[in-house]
Amino acid sequence: MTKSILSHALAHTLVATLPILAAAWAGPVSAQTVEGSGSSKVMMFDRPPSVEELREVVAPEPKIRTRSIEIIGGAAGAAAKRPRPIDEINYGTAPIPSAAQPAPQPEVQPVAQPASQPAQQASRPVHKQRRQEVRTEAPAAQMATAEPPAAPVAQQQDAAPQAFGFRINFALNSAEIPAESASYIDAVGALMKEDPTLGLTVEGHTDASGSLSHNMLLSQRRAVSVGEYLVRVHRIDPKRITVDGKGPTAPIAANPYDGRNRRVEFKPTH
């Protein structure tokens, strides 16, 4: 009888502790998620955030981007090692003119001769003919070995969210901030105190349940309630706060009736 009672108690204890152990093994649940797409991306927090977390959304630290160029082999490397065409010409050693001798005249660019004078063309020195070929072919060689322009750096396709939001659990048809949600807005007030230049637009959002006119008015009232809390409790200048009721017009879930669309968003205005 005693063994049966002990076995039953042990089994009951294991059943009660298994969910706790499973949660511990799975690790901590993410407290923030990026929802929406494109310019409607928003960082949603499932617990009161820290000031650092909010600052990372509205004013992320700039990342220094560097770019290096490395040339390995290829046409550019071969061109750097290839001797210039003018280096292949053997001019020999010419005697240095003395003071008594007249200074050499500058070379005159040869002019094309008519076809009736083949003998004069044949008598032209070979090294001058080769110099003329080098002058003619040099621009083409330079064009062949020119390095192509660097391709522009691709723009980042997946932009980070510039807004954050909370799912404040307002009562049905109410704009009063619940006591358990005040700590969310307190984090916003601390952020605005830390950065006096930061202005925020407070947006109220609903799902598509009910009429459009009712939801537009309700979302506006809730946005005003959050703005007034920041002014009254945290002494934020009202000029730094803008309120806007979006109703169901900007859902972040595919289903417009999804409860995840009910939220309050904060977007920087500076």
Backbone as CSV, one residue per row, in Angstrom:
resi,resn,N_x,N_y,N_z,CA_x,CA_y,CA_z,C_x,C_y,C_z
1,MET,0.837,-1.211,0.000,0.000,0.000,0.000,0.868,1.256,0.000
2,THR,1.902,1.246,0.853,2.793,2.409,0.924,3.545,2.604,-0.372
3,LYS,4.005,1.481,-0.984,4.713,1.577,-2.261,3.822,2.139,-3.354
4,SER,2.573,1.775,-3.342,1.635,2.270,-4.350,1.444,3.776,-4.207
5,ILE,1.343,4.256,-2.984,1.162,5.692,-2.757,2.393,6.465,-3.195
6,LEU,3.583,5.905,-2.870,4.813,6.576,-3.267,4.973,6.612,-4.784
7,SER,4.612,5.519,-5.446,4.707,5.472,-6.904,3.763,6.479,-7.551
8,HIS,2.563,6.582,-6.991,1.596,7.544,-7.523,2.077,8.984,-7.338
9,ALA,2.674,9.258,-6.172,3.173,10.616,-5.905,4.336,10.958,-6.823
10,LEU,5.215,9.962,-7.052,6.357,10.198,-7.930,5.905,10.453,-9.356
11,ALA,4.926,9.686,-9.807,4.413,9.885,-11.161,3.771,11.253,-11.313
12,HIS,3.046,11.691,-10.274,2.408,13.008,-10.319,3.458,14.125,-10.375
13,THR,4.555,13.932,-9.627,5.623,14.940,-9.622,6.300,15.036,-10.985
14,LEU,6.548,13.894,-11.605,7.178,13.887,-12.928,6.306,14.563,-13.971
15,VAL,4.998,14.292,-13.912,4.084,14.920,-14.875,4.072,16.427,-14.706
16,ALA,4.179,16.893,-13.453,4.144,18.338,-13.192,5.440,19.027,-13.614
17,THR,6.565,18.320,-13.505,7.862,18.960,-13.797,8.303,18.801,-15.243
18,LEU,7.720,17.875,-15.978,8.157,17.665,-17.369,8.003,18.922,-18.234
19,PRO,6.880,19.661,-18.187,6.793,20.888,-19.000,7.858,21.919,-18.644
20,ILE,8.197,22.028,-17.351,9.221,22.996,-16.935,10.583,22.602,-17.485
21,LEU,10.893,21.294,-17.401,12.171,20.823,-17.931,12.235,21.002,-19.442
22,ALA,11.134,20.744,-20.130,11.120,20.904,-21.589,11.349,22.351,-21.979
23,ALA,10.742,23.273,-21.237,10.943,24.693,-21.538,12.381,25.109,-21.284
24,ALA,12.993,24.550,-20.229,14.384,24.897,-19.923,15.326,24.378,-20.998
25,TRP,15.064,23.172,-21.479,15.914,22.611,-22.529,15.737,23.374,-23.834
26,ALA,14.549,23.843,-24.120,14.295,24.558,-25.378,14.956,25.919,-25.410
27,GLY,15.339,26.458,-24.237,15.982,27.770,-24.207,14.958,28.879,-24.051
28,PRO,15.413,30.108,-23.856,14.490,31.229,-23.648,13.720,31.569,-24.916
29,VAL,12.467,31.937,-24.739,11.623,32.328,-25.862,12.010,33.734,-26.315
30,SER,12.071,33.934,-27.625,12.457,35.241,-28.156,11.459,36.301,-27.714
31,ALA,11.959,37.399,-27.192,11.097,38.457,-26.672,10.780,39.505,-27.721
32,GLN,11.369,39.398,-28.917,11.112,40.384,-29.957,11.134,39.701,-31.320
33,THR,10.229,40.138,-32.170,10.116,39.554,-33.500,9.898,40.671,-34.514
34,VAL,10.430,40.476,-35.710,10.209,41.414,-36.814,8.992,40.947,-37.582
35,GLU,8.013,41.790,-37.687,6.773,41.449,-38.377,6.502,42.476,-39.468
36,GLY,5.643,42.105,-40.411,5.373,42.965,-41.555,6.422,42.771,-42.635
37,SER,6.339,43.572,-43.680,7.270,43.465,-44.796,7.486,44.844,-45.411
38,GLY,8.622,44.985,-46.107,8.926,46.244,-46.787,9.023,47.399,-45.815
39,SER,8.410,48.508,-46.197,8.436,49.693,-45.332,7.539,49.560,-44.112
40,SER,6.726,48.479,-44.044,5.824,48.257,-42.906,6.435,47.350,-41.853
41,LYS,7.736,47.065,-41.956,8.379,46.225,-40.948,8.380,46.917,-39.592
42,VAL,8.141,46.128,-38.564,8.119,46.682,-37.211,8.689,45.637,-36.263
43,MET,9.456,46.094,-35.278,9.990,45.216,-34.242,8.985,45.156,-33.103
44,MET,8.363,43.998,-32.942,7.356,43.827,-31.906,7.989,43.178,-30.674
45,PHE,7.731,43.779,-29.497,8.274,43.282,-28.231,7.168,42.591,-27.444
46,ASP,7.493,41.393,-26.948,6.540,40.630,-26.145,6.755,40.821,-24.658
47,ARG,7.695,41.674,-24.284,7.934,42.011,-22.886,8.465,43.432,-22.861
48,PRO,8.425,44.109,-21.717,8.929,45.489,-21.675,10.385,45.543,-22.130
49,PRO,10.709,46.344,-23.132,12.079,46.396,-23.652,12.959,47.311,-22.822
50,SER,14.253,47.180,-23.042,15.204,48.103,-22.426,15.395,49.307,-23.346
51,VAL,15.971,50.363,-22.809,16.240,51.546,-23.618,17.221,51.210,-24.739
52,GLU,18.197,50.365,-24.452,19.182,49.985,-25.471,18.518,49.267,-26.640
53,GLU,17.543,48.421,-26.353,16.850,47.692,-27.420,16.042,48.659,-28.293
54,LEU,15.396,49.630,-27.686,14.626,50.594,-28.459,15.554,51.491,-29.272
55,ARG,16.681,51.891,-28.691,17.626,52.741,-29.410,18.190,52.032,-30.634
56,GLU,18.381,50.728,-30.522,18.904,49.962,-31.653,17.948,49.977,-32.843
57,VAL,16.660,50.173,-32.582,15.673,50.225,-33.666,15.604,51.628,-34.274
58,VAL,15.468,52.652,-33.434,15.249,54.003,-33.954,16.541,54.704,-34.348
59,ALA,17.670,54.320,-33.738,18.954,54.973,-34.048,20.067,53.944,-33.964
60,PRO,20.113,52.995,-34.924,21.154,51.961,-34.866,22.532,52.553,-35.078
61,GLU,23.533,51.912,-34.476,24.907,52.357,-34.636,25.340,52.153,-36.081
62,PRO,25.958,53.178,-36.702,26.396,53.005,-38.094,27.495,51.965,-38.191
63,LYS,27.411,51.125,-39.226,28.415,50.101,-39.462,29.379,50.584,-40.527
64,ILE,30.674,50.574,-40.197,31.699,51.012,-41.142,31.942,49.899,-42.151
65,ARG,31.741,50.228,-43.397,31.913,49.235,-44.452,33.193,49.533,-45.213
66,THR,34.020,48.523,-45.383,35.264,48.667,-46.127,35.234,47.724,-47.317
67,ARG,35.994,48.076,-48.321,36.053,47.241,-49.507,37.491,47.176,-49.986
68,SER,37.988,45.994,-50.241,39.349,45.808,-50.725,39.312,45.184,-52.109
69,ILE,40.340,45.454,-52.896,40.448,44.923,-54.252,41.717,44.098,-54.325
70,GLU,41.594,42.876,-54.781,42.739,41.991,-54.924,42.777,41.487,-56.352
71,ILE,43.900,41.658,-57.018,44.064,41.216,-58.397,44.957,39.991,-58.391
72,ILE,44.428,38.874,-58.843,45.196,37.645,-58.919,45.195,37.198,-60.369
73,GLY,46.359,37.238,-60.999,46.445,36.796,-62.387,45.590,37.664,-63.278
74,GLY,45.023,37.086,-64.342,44.142,37.813,-65.235,44.902,38.722,-66.176
75,ALA,44.138,39.472,-66.957,44.736,40.346,-67.965,45.527,41.473,-67.334
76,ALA,45.030,41.999,-66.179,45.734,43.123,-65.565,47.102,42.695,-65.058
77,GLY,47.189,41.499,-64.444,48.467,41.033,-63.957,49.438,40.730,-65.079
78,ALA,48.926,40.142,-66.165,49.795,39.849,-67.301,50.294,41.124,-67.958
79,ALA,49.425,42.140,-68.009,49.838,43.396,-68.631,50.921,44.094,-67.824
80,ALA,50.877,43.937,-66.485,51.885,44.587,-65.659,53.260,43.963,-65.857
81,LYS,53.299,42.643,-66.186,54.581,41.968,-66.374,55.083,42.039,-67.812
82,ARG,54.199,42.340,-68.761,54.571,42.351,-70.160,55.444,43.569,-70.454
83,PRO,56.589,43.415,-71.152,57.416,44.585,-71.491,56.699,45.494,-72.457
84,ARG,56.925,46.790,-72.301,56.308,47.753,-73.212,56.848,47.556,-74.631
85,PRO,56.055,47.821,-75.656,56.533,47.623,-77.031,57.787,48.420,-77.325
86,ILE,57.916,49.604,-76.706,59.072,50.435,-77.019,60.366,49.832,-76.467
87,ASP,60.238,48.929,-75.444,61.431,48.303,-74.878,62.036,47.266,-75.813
88,GLU,61.242,46.784,-76.768,61.732,45.750,-77.659,62.560,46.321,-78.818
89,ILE,62.558,47.630,-78.977,63.274,48.238,-80.096,64.739,48.413,-79.730
90,ASN,65.618,47.954,-80.601,67.053,48.072,-80.378,67.570,49.248,-81.182
91,TYR,67.843,50.362,-80.466,68.307,51.566,-81.139,69.833,51.598,-81.258
92,GLY,70.573,50.720,-80.606,72.014,50.769,-80.648,72.541,51.948,-79.850
93,THR,73.802,52.292,-80.015,74.408,53.423,-79.303,74.811,54.472,-80.303
94,ALA,74.257,55.631,-80.214,74.560,56.724,-81.131,75.647,57.572,-80.524
95,PRO,76.610,58.074,-81.343,77.679,58.941,-80.816,77.114,60.250,-80.312
96,ILE,77.697,60.743,-79.218,77.260,62.011,-78.645,77.787,63.137,-79.501
97,PRO,76.938,64.032,-79.985,77.406,65.126,-80.855,78.282,66.084,-80.077
98,SER,79.385,66.518,-80.764,80.282,67.498,-80.146,79.773,68.903,-80.398
99,ALA,80.464,69.879,-79.787,80.032,71.273,-79.949,80.181,71.727,-81.382
100,ALA,81.176,71.118,-82.115,81.392,71.550,-83.499,80.326,71.011,-84.412
101,GLN,79.719,69.897,-84.050,78.726,69.298,-84.917,77.374,69.959,-84.675
102,PRO,76.604,70.107,-85.723,75.256,70.692,-85.534,74.379,69.745,-84.721
103,ALA,73.526,70.337,-83.908,72.611,69.529,-83.091,71.640,68.795,-83.986
104,PRO,71.289,67.562,-83.630,70.345,66.812,-84.465,68.985,67.486,-84.491
105,GLN,68.386,67.469,-85.663,67.059,68.050,-85.831,66.005,67.100,-85.274
106,PRO,64.930,67.660,-84.689,63.859,66.776,-84.192,63.234,65.995,-85.320
107,GLU,62.858,64.824,-84.969,62.283,63.950,-85.999,60.915,64.462,-86.431
108,VAL,60.706,64.467,-87.710,59.446,64.943,-88.283,58.568,63.735,-88.552
109,GLN,57.291,63.876,-88.177,56.349,62.790,-88.407,56.279,62.475,-89.894
110,PRO,56.555,61.244,-90.294,56.524,60.922,-91.729,55.152,61.150,-92.319
111,VAL,55.132,61.671,-93.503,53.896,61.929,-94.232,53.707,60.840,-95.264
112,ALA,52.478,60.383,-95.359,52.208,59.316,-96.331,52.567,59.771,-97.738
113,GLN,53.279,58.929,-98.464,53.725,59.226,-99.818,52.761,58.613,-100.826
114,PRO,52.656,59.224,-101.954,51.790,58.632,-102.991,52.353,57.309,-103.475
115,ALA,51.516,56.536,-104.160,51.899,55.206,-104.619,52.985,55.238,-105.684
116,SER,53.211,56.382,-106.286,54.195,56.473,-107.369,55.618,56.541,-106.861
117,GLN,55.881,56.535,-105.561,57.230,56.645,-105.024,57.546,55.452,-104.115
118,PRO,57.527,54.231,-104.609,57.824,53.067,-103.764,59.264,53.020,-103.360
119,ALA,60.188,53.574,-104.180,61.616,53.472,-103.853,61.939,54.264,-102.598
120,GLN,61.319,55.452,-102.434,61.615,56.274,-101.258,61.136,55.620,-99.975
121,GLN,59.979,54.949,-100.030,59.485,54.253,-98.853,60.380,53.089,-98.486
122,ALA,60.911,52.398,-99.460,61.765,51.253,-99.183,63.074,51.660,-98.558
123,SER,63.531,52.898,-98.804,64.811,53.333,-98.270,64.731,53.858,-96.845
124,ARG,63.533,53.934,-96.232,63.384,54.439,-94.873,64.018,53.462,-93.898
125,PRO,64.761,53.922,-92.879,65.399,53.012,-91.916,64.358,52.127,-91.215
126,VAL,64.765,50.898,-90.899,63.846,49.925,-90.300,63.398,50.373,-88.919
127,HIS,64.362,50.953,-88.116,63.980,51.315,-86.757,62.961,52.431,-86.731
128,LYS,62.963,53.331,-87.753,61.934,54.370,-87.792,60.586,53.780,-88.143
129,GLN,60.584,52.776,-89.036,59.312,52.125,-89.360,58.725,51.457,-88.118
130,ARG,59.576,50.800,-87.314,59.088,50.130,-86.116,58.583,51.130,-85.081
131,ARG,59.270,52.293,-84.968,58.790,53.318,-84.048,57.407,53.797,-84.460
132,GLN,57.167,53.978,-85.766,55.866,54.409,-86.246,54.798,53.380,-85.897
133,GLU,55.113,52.091,-86.006,54.152,51.048,-85.656,53.821,51.083,-84.160
134,VAL,54.856,51.327,-83.343,54.616,51.394,-81.904,53.694,52.538,-81.552
135,ARG,53.922,53.718,-82.173,53.066,54.873,-81.889,51.638,54.621,-82.333
136,THR,51.462,53.874,-83.390,50.117,53.614,-83.897,49.385,52.600,-83.042
137,GLU,50.098,51.585,-82.534,49.439,50.504,-81.829,49.330,50.739,-80.324
138,ALA,50.041,51.716,-79.766,50.023,51.926,-78.323,48.638,52.208,-77.760
139,PRO,47.828,53.108,-78.358,46.497,53.363,-77.778,45.644,52.115,-77.722
140,ALA,45.713,51.257,-78.753,44.907,50.046,-78.744,45.328,49.115,-77.624
141,ALA,46.642,49.016,-77.378,47.118,48.157,-76.293,46.667,48.675,-74.942
142,GLN,46.686,50.000,-74.787,46.231,50.570,-73.522,44.755,50.305,-73.282
143,MET,43.963,50.353,-74.346,42.534,50.083,-74.199,42.299,48.628,-73.833
144,ALA,43.123,47.718,-74.347,42.924,46.304,-74.076,43.268,45.953,-72.640
145,THR,44.259,46.637,-72.078,44.691,46.307,-70.721,44.054,47.176,-69.658
146,ALA,43.174,48.096,-70.037,42.537,48.967,-69.047,41.652,48.147,-68.136
147,GLU,41.695,48.432,-66.858,40.888,47.698,-65.889,39.442,48.159,-65.971
148,PRO,38.477,47.217,-66.067,37.076,47.624,-66.133,36.648,48.319,-64.869
149,PRO,35.680,49.235,-64.954,35.221,49.953,-63.755,34.616,48.990,-62.752
150,ALA,34.832,49.305,-61.477,34.311,48.453,-60.413,32.797,48.516,-60.392
151,ALA,32.182,47.369,-60.161,30.722,47.317,-60.112,30.237,48.000,-58.851
152,PRO,29.111,48.701,-58.913,28.592,49.369,-57.708,28.223,48.356,-56.650
153,VAL,28.398,48.759,-55.398,28.059,47.881,-54.285,26.561,47.687,-54.246
154,ALA,26.148,46.441,-54.153,24.719,46.135,-54.137,24.075,46.686,-52.881
155,GLN,22.916,47.271,-53.051,22.212,47.820,-51.898,21.623,46.697,-51.069
156,GLN,21.540,46.954,-49.794,20.988,45.950,-48.902,19.518,45.750,-49.198
157,GLN,19.147,44.479,-49.522,17.783,44.189,-49.910,16.858,44.104,-48.694
158,ASP,17.359,43.533,-47.611,16.517,43.310,-46.451,16.782,44.412,-45.428
159,ALA,16.044,45.501,-45.515,16.263,46.644,-44.630,15.756,46.316,-43.235
160,ALA,16.430,46.860,-42.227,16.035,46.644,-40.843,14.799,47.479,-40.526
161,PRO,13.969,47.039,-39.596,12.772,47.817,-39.238,13.153,49.132,-38.572
162,GLN,12.410,50.177,-38.858,12.637,51.493,-38.276,11.555,51.869,-37.272
163,ALA,10.662,50.943,-36.955,9.584,51.192,-35.992,9.530,50.028,-35.009
164,PHE,8.988,50.295,-33.824,8.788,49.233,-32.836,7.373,49.344,-32.303
165,GLY,6.895,48.266,-31.714,5.513,48.276,-31.257,5.259,47.307,-30.123
166,PHE,4.110,47.508,-29.455,3.677,46.656,-28.348,2.231,46.258,-28.596
167,ARG,1.874,45.092,-28.114,0.474,44.673,-28.146,-0.126,44.925,-26.765
168,ILE,-0.500,46.173,-26.562,-1.101,46.566,-25.281,-2.509,45.980,-25.198
169,ASN,-2.782,45.297,-24.125,-4.042,44.577,-23.986,-5.138,45.518,-23.481
170,PHE,-5.590,46.413,-24.367,-6.690,47.308,-24.000,-7.965,46.491,-23.792
171,ALA,-8.796,46.950,-22.902,-10.106,46.323,-22.735,-10.969,46.613,-23.961
172,LEU,-12.036,45.840,-24.129,-12.907,45.981,-25.294,-13.474,47.399,-25.361
173,ASN,-13.279,48.054,-26.512,-13.779,49.409,-26.773,-13.246,50.433,-25.773
174,SER,-12.081,50.166,-25.192,-11.512,51.066,-24.191,-10.170,51.593,-24.676
175,ALA,-9.839,52.808,-24.257,-8.543,53.411,-24.561,-7.708,53.610,-23.312
176,GLU,-8.150,53.040,-22.176,-7.402,53.168,-20.929,-6.254,52.176,-20.920
177,ILE,-5.057,52.671,-20.588,-3.866,51.820,-20.595,-3.914,50.888,-19.383
178,PRO,-3.844,49.568,-19.583,-3.847,48.645,-18.443,-2.589,48.834,-17.596
179,ALA,-2.698,48.578,-16.315,-1.563,48.766,-15.406,-0.390,47.880,-15.788
180,GLU,-0.664,46.662,-16.262,0.426,45.746,-16.608,1.154,46.151,-17.890
181,SER,0.607,47.093,-18.637,1.250,47.549,-19.874,1.992,48.867,-19.701
182,ALA,1.929,49.474,-18.532,2.559,50.776,-18.326,4.077,50.694,-18.476
183,SER,4.686,49.559,-18.081,6.145,49.436,-18.163,6.639,49.482,-19.607
184,TYR,5.812,49.082,-20.560,6.197,49.193,-21.976,6.380,50.666,-22.349
185,ILE,5.398,51.471,-21.992,5.442,52.892,-22.355,6.490,53.628,-21.529
186,ASP,6.763,53.143,-20.317,7.822,53.757,-19.512,9.173,53.646,-20.216
187,ALA,9.412,52.540,-20.910,10.663,52.387,-21.660,10.755,53.425,-22.778
188,VAL,9.634,53.731,-23.401,9.617,54.759,-24.451,9.916,56.131,-23.844
189,GLY,9.320,56.414,-22.690,9.588,57.684,-22.028,11.054,57.837,-21.651
190,ALA,11.676,56.757,-21.176,13.102,56.812,-20.829,13.953,57.060,-22.069
191,LEU,13.569,56.465,-23.184,14.313,56.683,-24.431,14.228,58.136,-24.879
192,MET,13.048,58.733,-24.789,12.871,60.118,-25.225,13.564,61.093,-24.274
193,LYS,13.661,60.753,-23.015,14.416,61.597,-22.082,15.906,61.536,-22.385
194,GLU,16.375,60.374,-22.755,17.798,60.204,-23.056,18.196,60.949,-24.311
195,ASP,17.300,61.015,-25.296,17.576,61.699,-26.561,16.562,62.822,-26.748
196,PRO,16.893,64.057,-26.337,15.935,65.164,-26.438,15.577,65.541,-27.866
197,THR,16.334,65.083,-28.860,16.024,65.415,-30.254,15.073,64.417,-30.900
198,LEU,14.756,63.341,-30.193,13.927,62.286,-30.773,12.453,62.662,-30.692
199,GLY,11.787,62.619,-31.842,10.341,62.759,-31.895,9.730,61.447,-32.348
200,LEU,8.537,61.150,-31.879,7.893,59.874,-32.211,6.465,60.101,-32.687
201,THR,6.067,59.298,-33.645,4.670,59.218,-34.048,4.075,57.973,-33.413
202,VAL,3.022,58.149,-32.642,2.344,57.034,-31.983,1.152,56.637,-32.840
203,GLU,1.166,55.388,-33.317,0.096,54.901,-34.189,-0.716,53.827,-33.472
204,GLY,-2.037,53.982,-33.489,-2.924,52.951,-32.981,-3.438,52.097,-34.124
205,HIS,-3.450,50.769,-33.927,-3.886,49.823,-34.968,-4.889,48.839,-34.375
206,THR,-5.869,48.460,-35.170,-6.855,47.454,-34.784,-6.900,46.375,-35.854
207,ASP,-7.658,45.305,-35.589,-7.930,44.337,-36.650,-9.194,44.774,-37.390
208,ALA,-9.682,43.923,-38.270,-10.818,44.310,-39.114,-12.170,43.978,-38.499
209,SER,-12.189,43.515,-37.261,-13.470,43.217,-36.617,-14.217,44.524,-36.335
210,GLY,-15.498,44.568,-36.661,-16.283,45.782,-36.437,-16.229,46.706,-37.640
211,SER,-16.912,47.819,-37.505,-16.983,48.767,-38.621,-15.689,49.563,-38.738
212,LEU,-15.438,50.045,-39.950,-14.221,50.810,-40.200,-14.219,52.118,-39.416
213,SER,-15.351,52.817,-39.392,-15.405,54.099,-38.691,-15.154,53.929,-37.191
214,HIS,-15.721,52.864,-36.615,-15.522,52.619,-35.182,-14.055,52.315,-34.887
215,ASN,-13.416,51.477,-35.713,-12.024,51.110,-35.478,-11.077,52.287,-35.696
216,MET,-11.383,53.151,-36.651,-10.533,54.326,-36.867,-10.568,55.240,-35.650
217,LEU,-11.763,55.450,-35.099,-11.886,56.304,-33.928,-11.247,55.663,-32.699
218,LEU,-11.437,54.343,-32.533,-10.883,53.653,-31.376,-9.351,53.668,-31.412
219,SER,-8.777,53.442,-32.581,-7.310,53.456,-32.688,-6.750,54.855,-32.422
220,GLN,-7.476,55.891,-32.826,-7.042,57.257,-32.554,-7.072,57.547,-31.056
221,ARG,-8.118,57.112,-30.383,-8.230,57.323,-28.941,-7.104,56.624,-28.187
222,ARG,-6.765,55.422,-28.605,-5.691,54.675,-27.942,-4.332,55.325,-28.184
223,ALA,-4.098,55.830,-29.385,-2.844,56.540,-29.652,-2.746,57.803,-28.804
224,VAL,-3.855,58.531,-28.685,-3.874,59.733,-27.845,-3.613,59.373,-26.390
225,SER,-4.168,58.273,-25.922,-3.974,57.856,-24.539,-2.501,57.567,-24.250
226,VAL,-1.815,56.917,-25.190,-0.388,56.633,-25.007,0.418,57.929,-25.037
227,GLY,0.091,58.836,-25.964,0.797,60.115,-26.020,0.615,60.930,-24.758
228,GLU,-0.605,60.944,-24.223,-0.865,61.685,-22.990,-0.108,61.082,-21.805
229,TYR,0.047,59.774,-21.796,0.809,59.125,-20.722,2.264,59.599,-20.747
230,LEU,2.851,59.683,-21.934,4.236,60.143,-22.044,4.376,61.593,-21.574
231,VAL,3.393,62.405,-21.882,3.449,63.819,-21.479,3.218,63.963,-19.980
232,ARG,2.237,63.251,-19.454,1.856,63.414,-18.049,2.848,62.765,-17.098
233,VAL,3.288,61.547,-17.402,4.135,60.786,-16.479,5.609,61.097,-16.681
234,HIS,6.034,61.224,-17.933,7.466,61.396,-18.223,7.826,62.831,-18.616
235,ARG,6.861,63.725,-18.610,7.107,65.137,-18.883,7.758,65.364,-20.261
236,ILE,7.304,64.614,-21.242,7.800,64.783,-22.608,7.064,65.952,-23.260
237,ASP,7.803,66.774,-23.980,7.201,67.915,-24.667,6.178,67.412,-25.684
238,PRO,4.925,67.887,-25.627,3.919,67.419,-26.584,4.297,67.665,-28.040
239,LYS,5.161,68.665,-28.296,5.560,68.940,-29.675,6.401,67.810,-30.272
240,ARG,6.939,66.953,-29.417,7.756,65.843,-29.903,6.925,64.596,-30.182
241,ILE,5.623,64.668,-29.949,4.754,63.496,-30.092,3.662,63.793,-31.104
242,THR,3.469,62.882,-32.036,2.373,62.948,-33.008,1.545,61.677,-32.861
243,VAL,0.230,61.816,-32.887,-0.644,60.648,-32.739,-1.409,60.432,-34.036
244,ASP,-1.665,59.159,-34.328,-2.350,58.819,-35.584,-3.107,57.510,-35.383
245,GLY,-4.375,57.501,-35.752,-5.188,56.286,-35.682,-5.286,55.641,-37.052
246,LYS,-4.730,54.448,-37.195,-4.712,53.735,-38.478,-5.856,52.740,-38.620
247,GLY,-6.486,52.377,-37.506,-7.551,51.379,-37.592,-7.033,50.078,-38.176
248,PRO,-7.804,49.451,-39.082,-7.363,48.186,-39.692,-6.668,48.383,-41.041
249,THR,-6.291,49.618,-41.371,-5.792,49.905,-42.719,-4.345,49.504,-42.958
250,ALA,-3.593,49.148,-41.911,-2.175,48.785,-42.088,-1.871,47.516,-41.313
251,PRO,-2.454,46.384,-41.721,-2.206,45.133,-40.984,-0.792,44.621,-41.237
252,ILE,-0.244,43.912,-40.247,1.058,43.265,-40.425,0.904,41.750,-40.550
253,ALA,-0.294,41.233,-40.335,-0.595,39.822,-40.552,-1.414,39.691,-41.828
254,ALA,-1.262,38.563,-42.508,-1.956,38.367,-43.786,-3.482,38.389,-43.599
255,ASN,-3.953,37.838,-42.502,-5.383,37.819,-42.218,-5.752,39.121,-41.515
256,PRO,-6.590,39.974,-42.100,-6.918,41.262,-41.461,-7.651,41.106,-40.135
257,TYR,-8.237,39.928,-39.869,-8.945,39.696,-38.612,-8.029,39.096,-37.546
258,ASP,-6.769,38.874,-37.883,-5.808,38.303,-36.940,-5.575,39.273,-35.784
259,GLY,-5.601,38.740,-34.557,-5.410,39.584,-33.381,-4.041,40.233,-33.308
260,ARG,-3.054,39.724,-34.064,-1.726,40.334,-34.045,-1.729,41.734,-34.650
261,ASN,-2.761,42.066,-35.396,-2.848,43.406,-35.978,-3.213,44.466,-34.939
262,ARG,-3.682,44.051,-33.779,-4.008,45.008,-32.723,-2.719,45.367,-31.991
263,ARG,-2.287,46.597,-32.139,-0.982,46.986,-31.591,-0.880,48.499,-31.520
264,VAL,0.180,48.982,-30.855,0.548,50.388,-30.847,1.989,50.471,-31.369
265,GLU,2.203,51.269,-32.393,3.509,51.413,-33.009,4.102,52.777,-32.700
266,PHE,5.443,52.835,-32.716,6.176,54.071,-32.501,7.181,54.223,-33.643
267,LYS,7.116,55.359,-34.346,8.011,55.602,-35.455,8.758,56.927,-35.244
268,PRO,10.073,56.942,-35.438,10.825,58.200,-35.257,10.471,59.201,-36.325
269,THR,10.467,60.478,-35.943,10.122,61.559,-36.884,11.282,62.493,-37.153
270,HIS,12.508,62.184,-36.703,13.664,63.046,-36.972,14.728,62.293,-37.761
